[in-house]
Amino acid sequence: MVKNRDTLFTLACLSLLMHSSCSLHRWWGEAPVSPQTIAQSSSNESACPEVSAIFGPDENESIRTFECYAGQLEKAWDQVEGPAPDEISEKQLKTLLRRGVIETPVGTSTDDFLSRLIVGKKILGFKGNITKKGFQDWLTLAREQRPLFRKLYQTYITEGEAIGYAPVRDALHGVAQALGKMGWTMDSRELGESVVELLGISDSDLRSAAVPTAEAAINVLNMVCPTFSRPDVWETKQMASCLLNALDQFEDGAPWFEFLLNRTYDYSIKQAQLIHRSLSRLSKKIHIWFKSPNLAPIYTDRWIRLAKRMNAEPPASLLDSLKVIRQFGGRSNENEIYPEAVIYLFDIVKDAQMPILEGMLYYVHAAANGQCTEPDVDYWTRCALKNYEKVRYVSPAFDLALQVKNIRYGQHASPLNGYAFSKIQILDQIAKRIIEVFDQEGPNGKPDGLISIDPYNDREELLQLVTVVKNTRSTVVRFLDNIGRKLKHLPIEPDLPTADSTWSDAGFARLLTMTGEILVQRPKSDHDRLTGLIKNVTNLFPSNQKLWLDQKAITTILTTVDSFADYRKAYVTPIVESAMQDQSILSRLTSLVQKSDDGDHLLDRQAVMHALPELLKSEFPRTYESCQAFGFQKSCYRVFDEILPGSKNNTETIHPNDLDIITLFALAMESLVDSCDRETNGGFDNKLSWDLFDGEDELDCGFARSKDVVQRLIDSKILDLSAAESAAANLALELVNSTFITRVLGKVGLIRGKTDYLYLNLFIFWRYDDATIGSIYSFIGDIANPSGTEPQTTPQAR
Amino acid sequence: MSRCIKLLQIGLASCLIQAPQSFAALVRSDFSLSGQRFALESNATSRVQGTLAVESEEHLLSNPRLSSRQFHLKMFHESGSYGDWDVNPDDTLFRFSLSNGHIWTGLGHPLREAQSQDSDPVPVSSAIGANWVQNQTDALTPKTLGWVGAGAHVQLGGGFYSTLAVSPIFLPTFGPRLSLSESEAPSGSRFTRLPPLYFDLDGKILPMRYRLKTGDISKIILQPQAFVGIGRKDSTSDFGLMAWSAPSPDPDTNPSGKLRVTDDINVIVTAVPKFPRQTFLAARWAGEGLKLSPELQGTYEIRSRELTLSAALRPSENFAFGWLNTFTGKGPQSAAAPETTTTANYAENLAWLEARTMIAGRLEPSLRIERHLAKASGQWLAPRVSYQWNSGLALFLNGSILTGQERSYFGNWRSLDSVSMGAHYRW
């Protein structure tokens, strides 16, 4: 037994020891086990859907998504504890960020993100620590408002769904609740800096613009909200109170607001009347609201400062030009615009609204039935009607639009679509106010609906007004464009080099104003009515005299000013394409761009002239065809080469704004022919003809107006003539125009397109046919360039 | 908490000592002093270990192995900051003879009271021992503890017997020293199984701190336990069926974590130890008179449906080996078990072997091996050589080799290989 036992033991020990000894070096002193780490247990819950589902089309999915995120956030509260129960301090936030429990967005430092969180906390109204109760209050508010905002968003994005006033009102009530809950007070500096922090704005331009933006915005709020007890102080509770008051007060305007909110609006005449009635009721409320003594004025210097920060610096003369505001009565001036101005502007909109509604019926119908000039247009503002002549006889609004905007040109760049139509109605109301302000007394000593201006006085207030409109428009467009560029993380455009712009604002305004009457396409009855009123309307504004403009002429001027930017935009493609085709221009353009610190904002003059046929063919086809028939080189090209800056000093570049002279001159010349061309055989032939039995035939009209155009070009210093040349040209034109006999010479000149040897044609004038646009251009070119030098090459349109 | 309970236990034992008339006769004690060197530690540490056994000379008639009164106290102390200590009363009892058995009161295990031989019927490597309350302070040589209460062992005739035991006091399993703090990382002695120290939150590793919420300790302690067993013993075997109900020896901590954010972030885990009641059905068969002295045990926990089986063979007095395994059911407890299980169960596919021999009457080499055969395998190899200098003094040399995968039962201690050398004195 002992032997067996020992044998067994020996065998066991031997085998074990062999096994052990072989592995002993491996077993002895193995590395200790690593401290145990447990991972977050994988949740059985499925991940929340995309947050956008909260605003998605499915209400149940929206609820589920919202509650999923709400549940996660509430659960997070239960998973965190700190020194104070149910509270998170800034110190704790910092710790959570530093340790990466709250993830910092890519590209943002921890400190920056912490600052953003702290500002966000402040904006949400947490004065000290973030409390669970405060958080849950926000969650409750969000839960309550979710259905409203979801439905509103869905209505907004769904084609054909009308946005009602009621849901917007309810949503704004929710916004007011949120503002009330925030409950903070800040000055503009603090708010601006807070917003910069919150949004993590690193761009220096936007950072520097934040405080001025806040200052400008609170200024607007102070002008609109009578609830603010202290000016220039942001108080969310007072903002909430203002919003609630406004919603209550302005509910009468619900149909009009709905009209504004909806992109497509299937409405009838009855609905249009309902909208107009609501607008009238709203107007009464607006009149009461904006007469509150608690409202503050808008301070223009804040907006100018803001525009400068956004590199949209208005011209130095703007403030001076704004003095014209004083003319509109009330307390407003160039420095302060008082709330009554809102009433003034609202009344303009209100008065324009009915004709807009009237015209809209036609546009909506045309867009819905494929009756627009562009077949794929489905929205009324982009629709231009195929046949305006039909509707002008049943709608005074269309008749007005067709008189102030000639649809025989510019239909690509600036078509008379629903949008342009609406603007014309508003501009017409503005013109009406201008007449009211400036129409002191007429030739007969009483207000007669005409205003007189002295086009040679730079202090003339109407000229200043035109300047203000033009400059303000370009400044605002530039301001908005720069904001858009910043939002796309593009650099702000450098300011346009005003030094290279050939025209002074006053000079352009002068020419435009003087040309205004030519641009109006008046019916004969209107023409005759004005003939009786003032001589110079029929006598076509002799130079060195005061001009008389009626509401229609002013509307036309404002409409024309408004359209220049559209034309400039339309010219870009032909100019670039033209430059691309000509290697010499392209290489020079490239070198110019390289040389210029201002980027590509200056245009190559040669490229513009090279593209001229394309520009005219696209926007002024009658002019193009007529010049081609007459000889493009000696007609259109010659004139535009003269009137574009730099013809004699070999300037290689021009300012983009200088393109406006092409537009203005071309549309003036076409309008000239349209206004003198009489209907024969049921149509217009676009030519000016003799009528031996009419003391004022088409050619009489054409010559007189052409003479005026030339004299205005001379007076505006747009034609670069010497003093002697100017005097000679003026004398010759006046001499020819002085008697019906001598005027024959001028008519022959118009037909021949030449000024030389006119006297030889005095007795054989009947041998000549008609004057065309091309021949008139040539005639003017002959006067403008007495030396007769002509360009060596003439480009052709493709 | 375990320390508090341990003090209570010592207090109870002290009460028993206060009965001077009960203990006066026989003192059998031993004492050892050794120097121990752990593999990865530069300094050797010392360990003092002793046993105090005081027993009355009067033995029970029905079971002469048992004295009518006894007080056993085991203690050890290890030096160094990673050392541990323990003073633990072990089987401290008053026994009273009956005509056909005996009753007892004090701290004792019912199966030991039914045992007529010296061998321990409930070692930790047996199915019953593995599911019983243990003292694991000396981590590599844990011991099954008895209950504090009273019981009776009665011979029923025909070899049948019955054992009953009740305890009004529940004492859970004790382990190596473990300090849990809300502000500092968990710490303990060398063999402490630390809870997870870090939490991986989406790739962010955060330290974990522990807040222990024991609640009212009396509610833990004052939980009744009951044992009932019946068996038959003849000359070759001993077969018993038994059942007992007691709180789980190991706590179900049901931890819940939160991010605690102050100057730093840690995950504060609130552990609320609960000792859910368990009810076991068990069977034991020991072929004491058979050739290989086989012993089989099986336990079945009703709620968790866990079945534990063990088998041991002892071919000779100096050689034994066995196997222990738990078959996990799909009861509610296991289904709700957290994913963060830290360490493998001791009773999971364990094979063990023990051998010793005596050379020249003085030199006694021995070896114990325990090895888990489960996926997360690990083993403990403990060779020992003892030289009996004289009747009281012995010199010994121990080795302890621990290997295994990271989270295996022994692998968790794999860096704690050691050798120790010392002297042992018995009187």
Chai-1 contact restraints between the chains, C-beta under 6 A:
chainA,res_idxA,chainB,res_idxB,connection_type,confidence,min_distance_angstrom,max_distance_angstrom,comment,restraint_id
A,R5,B,S316,contact,1.0,0.0,6.0,A-B,restraint_1
A,L8,B,F319,contact,1.0,0.0,6.0,A-B,restraint_2
A,F9,B,F319,contact,1.0,0.0,6.0,A-B,restraint_3
A,F9,B,A355,contact,1.0,0.0,6.0,A-B,restraint_4
A,F9,B,T357,contact,1.0,0.0,6.0,A-B,restraint_5
A,A12,B,A355,contact,1.0,0.0,6.0,A-B,restraint_6
A,C13,B,L367,contact,1.0,0.0,6.0,A-B,restraint_7
A,S20,B,L381,contact,1.0,0.0,6.0,A-B,restraint_8
A,W27,B,I401,contact,1.0,0.0,6.0,A-B,restraint_9
A,W27,B,T403,contact,1.0,0.0,6.0,A-B,restraint_10
A,W28,B,A39,contact,1.0,0.0,6.0,A-B,restraint_11
A,W28,B,D417,contact,1.0,0.0,6.0,A-B,restraint_12
A,G29,B,A39,contact,1.0,0.0,6.0,A-B,restraint_13
A,G29,B,L40,contact,1.0,0.0,6.0,A-B,restraint_14
A,G29,B,D417,contact,1.0,0.0,6.0,A-B,restraint_15
A,E30,B,R414,contact,1.0,0.0,6.0,A-B,restraint_16
A,E30,B,S415,contact,1.0,0.0,6.0,A-B,restraint_17
A,P32,B,S415,contact,1.0,0.0,6.0,A-B,restraint_18
A,V33,B,E406,contact,1.0,0.0,6.0,A-B,restraint_19
A,V33,B,N412,contact,1.0,0.0,6.0,A-B,restraint_20
A,P35,B,L197,contact,1.0,0.0,6.0,A-B,restraint_21
A,Q36,B,P196,contact,1.0,0.0,6.0,A-B,restraint_22
A,Q36,B,T342,contact,1.0,0.0,6.0,A-B,restraint_23
A,T37,B,Y198,contact,1.0,0.0,6.0,A-B,restraint_24
A,T37,B,D200,contact,1.0,0.0,6.0,A-B,restraint_25
A,I38,B,P196,contact,1.0,0.0,6.0,A-B,restraint_26
A,I38,B,F199,contact,1.0,0.0,6.0,A-B,restraint_27
A,I38,B,T340,contact,1.0,0.0,6.0,A-B,restraint_28
A,A39,B,D200,contact,1.0,0.0,6.0,A-B,restraint_29
A,Q40,B,L201,contact,1.0,0.0,6.0,A-B,restraint_30
A,S41,B,E339,contact,1.0,0.0,6.0,A-B,restraint_31
A,Q79,B,K258,contact,1.0,0.0,6.0,A-B,restraint_32
A,Q79,B,L259,contact,1.0,0.0,6.0,A-B,restraint_33
A,V80,B,L259,contact,1.0,0.0,6.0,A-B,restraint_34
A,V80,B,V261,contact,1.0,0.0,6.0,A-B,restraint_35
A,E81,B,K258,contact,1.0,0.0,6.0,A-B,restraint_36
A,E81,B,R260,contact,1.0,0.0,6.0,A-B,restraint_37
A,G82,B,V261,contact,1.0,0.0,6.0,A-B,restraint_38
A,Q92,B,V261,contact,1.0,0.0,6.0,A-B,restraint_39
A,T95,B,V261,contact,1.0,0.0,6.0,A-B,restraint_40
A,T95,B,I265,contact,1.0,0.0,6.0,A-B,restraint_41
A,L96,B,V261,contact,1.0,0.0,6.0,A-B,restraint_42
A,R99,B,I265,contact,1.0,0.0,6.0,A-B,restraint_43
A,G100,B,K204,contact,1.0,0.0,6.0,A-B,restraint_44
A,V101,B,K204,contact,1.0,0.0,6.0,A-B,restraint_45
